[in-house]
Amino acid sequence: MPSHKLIQVVAAESTPEKDANFEKWYTEVHIPMLFKYEGVKEINRYRLKGNDKQCSKYMTIYEFDNEKDLADFPKSRAFADAVADFEDKKDSVGFISRWAGVYERIKSWKK
């Protein structure tokens, strides 16, 4: 088991006409719902610079301290509530999931 942080990366976007709704919902509703799970230690969102159509417009990184926190995340009440809300709102915010994955750090360099 790794003794360092693990990340779950989610790449998503919205339809252009619903992008403002998506951004508001993701930032003000979705992220706070997921943060209710104690095992999520940090969440960072990124927006693509430029307009490379091969890349997703948004990327979110969820950080966990260990395998157990990551493994228990999809079983948590916070996750279930966030998924239910997502299912209810995905059409109104134009949510498009491009890909997602879990990564563990191999090595870190700092300057």
Secondary structure as GFF3:
##gff-version 3
##sequence-region A 1 111
A	DSSP	beta_strand	6	14	.	.	.	ID=ss1
A	DSSP	three_ten_helix	16	18	.	.	.	ID=ss2
A	DSSP	alpha_helix	19	25	.	.	.	ID=ss3
A	DSSP	pi_helix	26	30	.	.	.	ID=ss4
A	DSSP	alpha_helix	31	34	.	.	.	ID=ss5
A	DSSP	beta_strand	40	47	.	.	.	ID=ss6
A	DSSP	beta_strand	58	64	.	.	.	ID=ss7
A	DSSP	alpha_helix	67	72	.	.	.	ID=ss8
A	DSSP	three_ten_helix	73	75	.	.	.	ID=ss9
A	DSSP	alpha_helix	77	93	.	.	.	ID=ss10
A	DSSP	beta_strand	95	104	.	.	.	ID=ss11
###
